[in-house]
Each structure stands twice: as C-alpha cells, then as structure tokens.
Amino acid sequence: MTTNLVESINLILKKTRNLPISALVKSTYIRYNALFDQRRREVATMLTSDQVYTQFNRCDTWFLVQETINPRKVWPTGNFTVRLDERWCDCGKLQKFHMPCSHVVIACKHAHHEYKSYIHLVYKLQSVSNKRNSKGRLFSPCMHTEMNIRESSQPKRCSMCRIPDHSKKNCSHRIDSSQQR
C-alpha cells in the first residue's frame, strides 16, 4: 500500500523517466515549485475571503475524506464528509450496515481514534457468545434505523380501540371471555 506522498511523487516523476540525473532534478524542482505556488495562491484566496482553511475539525471530529483512486471503477471518486461524533458518513455504509467504511477508518486514523469502536455490537464476537442469556429476554440482533425511531409527539395507542394512554389489557372496550357466552 502506498502513501499519498509516494503517489504524489510518482505523479510528478511520471513524465521524467529516462532523463539524465541533472535534468531529472531540475524537472522535479520546477514541477514541485509550480505545485507549491498554486497551493499557496489557493490558500491565500481562501484566507482573504475570510474562510477558515481547514479540511477537518479535530475537536468536533468532522472530516472531509477525498477518494483518489476507486478500485471498483464503477462509481467516480468523490468527497465524503465523515462525522465521527454522530456516527455518520456521506456514503451511507456506516448508517446502513453499522460497520465503518473506508472513509470512517481513514478519519479515525487521522484523529487517533480506534475504528473498532464504530463496529456495532451485533458484529462483535461477544454478542455471539451472549446470544442466549439464562434470564430475561433474548438478545435481539435487530439494528434500529431512522425508520424505527418513534416521534415523541405520538403516544402509544391501544391496539383494539386506538385510543391513547392505555393498552389492550386495560381497554374498556375489550370483551372478556365470560361476557362472550
């Protein structure tokens, strides 16, 4: 696996193969100088427009992850926002599968977080051994999403009469088995 530094150097040296050493050094110097000048101008324009230049906020754990190479070649490379504190990524894999995607792993590495803490309990080996407890309810491997979250303004309703604030067991409209005969 190569690092970003190696990839950037390979990009610079791509057209300088089979050149003498002095020409190689001069070409590398000129290209790097042009890249540094371009980057300096970009940062200067960002600073003059009162924009705080930062690609991530380490305190809030918000990151902008930019894909450089897509191994699948199906989707184009893109920029993904990762919010570690909210367990959220633009690609949606973290929310859907509750497993850290490559963007989350990169953001965790950059923020010095342990990416394993973003793996849902269902996927951990501990939950397999704790599947059946001797007492109480069984462990439910159900992963709740936004669809399962109940709005706080909606109270629970009786399943028989649909009136709130009581259950089927305490319903006044319920017919007992003694009254049915």
N, C-alpha and C positions, 0 to 999 in steps of 0.2 A: 504494500500500500504506500502510495507516495503522498507527500505533504503538499500543501499549497505552494510552499517556497520552491520545491523541486519542479512542480508543474509550471510555475511562472518562469523559472529559469529555462526550462525546456522550450517554452513558447518564444522566449527571446532568442535562444540559440538555434531555433528551427531552420532559419534561412542562412545560417553562418557555417554550415558544415563544409568540410573540405577546404577551409581557408587557412592560410598561414597563421601562426600564433599572434603575431602583431596585428594583423587585420581582424582576427577574432576578438582580441581585447578591445581594439578601437571600436568595432561594431557593437560589442556588448555595452561599452561605456556610453556610446551615443544613444542607443535604444533605451537603456535604463534612465539616462538623463532626461530623455523625452517623456518617459512614463512618470518620473517623479515631478517634472514640471507640470504635466497635465493634472496629476493628482493634487499638487499644490494649488493650482488655479481653481479646481473644483471645491476644495476646502475653503479657499478664500471667498468664493462666491457664496458658499453656504453661511460662512460667518458674517459676511456683510449683509445678508438678508435676515439677520437676527435668528438664524436657525441654529439650535444647539446640535452640533455634529456628533452623533453617537449612533451606532448601529444596534446597540443593546443597552439595557438599563440593568446593571448587575444587582442593584438594590431591589428592584421590583421584579426581577427575573423575566424580563421581556426581551426576546431576541429576534433578530431578522436573519434567517438562515437562507443563504443563496446556494442553489444547486449549480455546480459547474459542469458535472457530467451526469447524464442519465443512463444507467446501464440497460434499462429496458427499451430505450429508443422509441417507446410508444407515445409518451407524453413529453412535451417540451420541458426544458429546465425552467425553474421559476424561483420566486422568492416566497418564503413561508415564514409567517410570524408564529413564534412559539411563546406561550405564556406559561411558565413552569408553575407559578403560584396558583393558577386557575386550572391546571392540567388541560391545556388547550393548545391545539396546533391547527394551522390552516388546512393541512391536508386531510384532516378528519380521522386519521387512523387511531390516534390516541383516544378520542372520544368514542369511537365505534368499537374498537377491539380491546380497549383498556390495556394496551401494550405500547411501550414507547416506540415511536417510529424513528427513522434515521435522523430526522430534524431534532427530535427531543434528545436523542443520545448526544448529538453534537452540542446542543445548548447546555446539557448537563456537564459535558466535559469542559466546556468553556467557563461555566460558573462554578466548577469544582463541586458539583452535586453528584450524588450516587444515582445513576439512572435506574437502578433496581427498585428504588422506592416508588417509581411510577408504574410498576407492574401490579396489576390487580391481584387481589388475594386468591381469586379462583385459579390463576395460573401457577401459584406457588405450591411447592411440594408439601408444605404444612397443611394446606386445605385438603389435599388428597388423603392424608392420614387422619384428619379430623372430620372426615365426611360423615361418619356416624358417631354421634355422642351418645353416651348411655342415658343421659337425662335430657329432657326438654325437646325442642323441635330439632329436626334435621337441618343441617347446614344447607342453605339454598344457594346454588351457584348462579342464580339469576343476576344479571348485571343491569342495573337500572339506568335508563337514559332519560332525556328530557321529556319523553312521552309519558313516562311513569310518574313524574312529579305532579302531585295534586296541587292545584291552586289553593291558596289559603282562604280565599273568599267562599269556596264551595264547601259547605258542611256535609258530613256523611248523612245519607238518607236511608230510610227503611226500604228493604227490598220488596216489601209487599205493597205498601201504600205510597211510597216515595215522599213521605213527609220527613223533614229533618228532625234531629235531636232524639231519636230513639231507634232501636234495632228491631229486627223481625221477631226476636224473642219477647220483647216487651210491647209489641204492637197491639193497640186496642182493636184493630180490625181483624186480628187473627182469629180463626175459628178453631177451638180446641177439639180434640178427638171425641170428647164426651158430648159436645154440642152437635156433632155431625150425625148422630144416630137418631 
